[in-house]
Amino acid sequence: MAKKLDYEYCKAAPMLEWLGNKWALVVLLKISENEPVRFNELYRTIPSVSEKVLSQVLRQLTTDGIIRRELFPDVPPRTEYSVTEFGKTLLPHVEALLNWGRENFEQIMMNRQNAN
């Protein structure tokens, strides 16, 4: 039996789970830059991610309503991903995190070097 997730301890936990997944925000950003995007297109633009992991991340972001998966009954069938209106409300916050990282990159690298 699957364990029911209880987020009463922290309402931000689902978002923190995305941050903890090294691919979730990358996938979200790649989709937002090129939407709509097909799986293989997305797979080619993200080096080092496996097809299995990409599928899992897409499934989770779709389940949470951040991205939309649209299946077209063409021959062969095609699937496209795009950011939902709800997901677009997350993008400015992700961009703020990216800006902080860019602005503090040198300091972070220096801190890591000094720790060794």
Secondary structure, DSSP 8 states (H G I E B T S, - for coil): -------TT-TTHHHHHHHHSTTHHHHHHHHHHH-SEEHHHHHHHSTT--HHHHHHHHHHHHHTTSEEEEEE--SS-EEEEEE-HHHHHHHHHHHHHHHHHHHTHHHHHHHHHHH-
